[in-house]
Amino acid sequence: MIQSANPTPPLVIVGAGDHGTVVADTAQVAGRQVLGHLDDDPSIPNLLAPDDPRLADAQFIVAIGDNATRLAILKRLRAEGRTFTNVIHPSAVISPGATLGESVYVGPLAVVNTHATLGDAVIINSGAVVEHHCTVGPAVHLAPKAALAGRVTVHERTLVGVGAKILPGVTLGQHCIVGAGAVAVTDIPDHTTAIGIPARPC
Ligand SMILES: CC(C)(COP(=O)(O)OP(=O)(O)OC[C@H]1O[C@@H](n2cnc3c(N)ncnc32)[C@H](O)[C@@H]1OP(=O)(O)O)[C@@H](O)C(=O)NCCC(=O)NCCS
């Protein structure tokens, strides 16, 4: 058997909740060796021990659904010297002209088109679309089937809910929630929850 000189390092998934489970599944479908999960909930069985020596050579992805927590843990692990990788479902389409940060998850049937930029710890969930020239900040979560039209900007830690649509050129502020099914036709200020068609603060 011929062995690769530089085998892909095993993967550590930080978070063992729903999103962590999804990321583990996608990683396995993508052919990654999953070492296991780290989590601060001691009631979860079969977790990796934080002092497991195999962690030294592993790559990490932070798979926690809450945007602020995901970003904070990424920063903490980076300060500890951990290295990160992205988990991308094989059915996702990522343009070679797109730029991805670290610890990014892209789910099944998602699309990231050319000149789109994704920050660290972004989640592009199942079937979500990031069109051309979009800028997606750190720890943004596009829920399943959410869609950003061209040249949309989404600032950090914002959640775009299931099936929500953001029209071309619109800017979503930081730490916003665009409710499920909403259609954002104008900019949404920082720290705002907006729902409906057209999306309005609520
Ligand atoms: C908008 C949202 C954040 C509101 O959550 P909430 O503050 O807990 O609101 P509630 O469920 O208490 O509902 C408050 C009111 O808003 C309405 N509402 C809730 N979500 C709505 C939505 N997406 N669109 C329109 N109306 C909505 C409710 O019907 C309710 O109306 P009422 O006061 O007339 O009864 C939430 O419903 C939502 O859409 N979250 C996105 C979830 C998501 O996509 N997660 C991703 C998982 S992968």
The ligand as a MOL file (V3000), in Angstrom:
LIG
                    3D

  0  0  0     0  0            999 V3000
M  V30 BEGIN CTAB
M  V30 COUNTS 48 50 0 0 0
M  V30 BEGIN ATOM
M  V30 1 C -37.8440 35.9370 14.2210 0
M  V30 2 C -37.5680 35.0350 15.4010 0
M  V30 3 C -36.1120 35.2330 15.8550 0
M  V30 4 C -38.5080 35.3970 16.5180 0
M  V30 5 O -38.2990 34.5610 17.6090 0
M  V30 6 P -39.0350 34.8750 18.9940 0
M  V30 7 O -38.5620 36.1930 19.5100 0
M  V30 8 O -38.8230 33.6700 19.8730 0
M  V30 9 O -40.5060 35.0880 18.5620 0
M  V30 10 P -41.8330 34.2440 18.9020 0
M  V30 11 O -41.6890 32.8330 18.4190 0
M  V30 12 O -42.1480 34.4670 20.3530 0
M  V30 13 O -42.9110 34.9810 18.0220 0
M  V30 14 C -43.2560 36.3280 18.2420 0
M  V30 15 C -44.2350 36.7320 17.1760 0
M  V30 16 O -43.5390 36.8270 15.9170 0
M  V30 17 C -44.1170 35.9140 14.9590 0
M  V30 18 N -42.9960 35.3550 14.2080 0
M  V30 19 C -41.9910 34.6040 14.7130 0
M  V30 20 N -41.1280 34.3320 13.7360 0
M  V30 21 C -41.5850 34.8930 12.6130 0
M  V30 22 C -41.0950 34.9320 11.2730 0
M  V30 23 N -39.9540 34.3340 10.9320 0
M  V30 24 N -41.8090 35.6150 10.3670 0
M  V30 25 C -42.9640 36.2260 10.7150 0
M  V30 26 N -43.4780 36.2290 11.9670 0
M  V30 27 C -42.7820 35.5650 12.9000 0
M  V30 28 C -44.8620 34.8930 15.7940 0
M  V30 29 O -45.9050 34.3050 15.0600 0
M  V30 30 C -45.3490 35.7350 16.9340 0
M  V30 31 O -46.4610 36.4830 16.4750 0
M  V30 32 P -47.6730 36.8730 17.4890 0
M  V30 33 O -47.0440 37.7620 18.5180 0
M  V30 34 O -48.6430 37.5680 16.5950 0
M  V30 35 O -48.1710 35.5880 18.0390 0
M  V30 36 C -37.7060 33.5330 15.0360 0
M  V30 37 O -39.0550 33.1490 14.9360 0
M  V30 38 C -37.0120 33.1400 13.7540 0
M  V30 39 O -37.5140 33.2630 12.6370 0
M  V30 40 N -35.7780 32.6190 13.9340 0
M  V30 41 C -34.9900 32.0640 12.8960 0
M  V30 42 C -34.7920 30.5710 13.1940 0
M  V30 43 C -33.8670 29.9090 12.2230 0
M  V30 44 O -34.0130 30.0010 11.0190 0
M  V30 45 N -32.8740 29.2190 12.7830 0
M  V30 46 C -31.8880 28.5160 12.0190 0
M  V30 47 C -31.8020 27.0930 12.4790 0
M  V30 48 S -30.6760 26.1590 11.5050 0
M  V30 END ATOM
M  V30 BEGIN BOND
M  V30 1 1 1 2
M  V30 2 1 2 3
M  V30 3 1 2 4
M  V30 4 1 2 36
M  V30 5 1 4 5
M  V30 6 1 5 6
M  V30 7 2 6 7
M  V30 8 1 6 8
M  V30 9 1 6 9
M  V30 10 1 9 10
M  V30 11 2 10 11
M  V30 12 1 10 12
M  V30 13 1 10 13
M  V30 14 1 13 14
M  V30 15 1 14 15
M  V30 16 1 15 16
M  V30 17 1 15 30
M  V30 18 1 16 17
M  V30 19 1 17 18
M  V30 20 1 17 28
M  V30 21 1 18 19
M  V30 22 1 18 27
M  V30 23 2 19 20
M  V30 24 1 20 21
M  V30 25 1 21 22
M  V30 26 2 21 27
M  V30 27 1 22 23
M  V30 28 2 22 24
M  V30 29 1 24 25
M  V30 30 2 25 26
M  V30 31 1 26 27
M  V30 32 1 28 29
M  V30 33 1 28 30
M  V30 34 1 30 31
M  V30 35 1 31 32
M  V30 36 2 32 33
M  V30 37 1 32 34
M  V30 38 1 32 35
M  V30 39 1 36 37
M  V30 40 1 36 38
M  V30 41 2 38 39
M  V30 42 1 38 40
M  V30 43 1 40 41
M  V30 44 1 41 42
M  V30 45 1 42 43
M  V30 46 2 43 44
M  V30 47 1 43 45
M  V30 48 1 45 46
M  V30 49 1 46 47
M  V30 50 1 47 48
M  V30 END BOND
M  V30 END CTAB
M  END
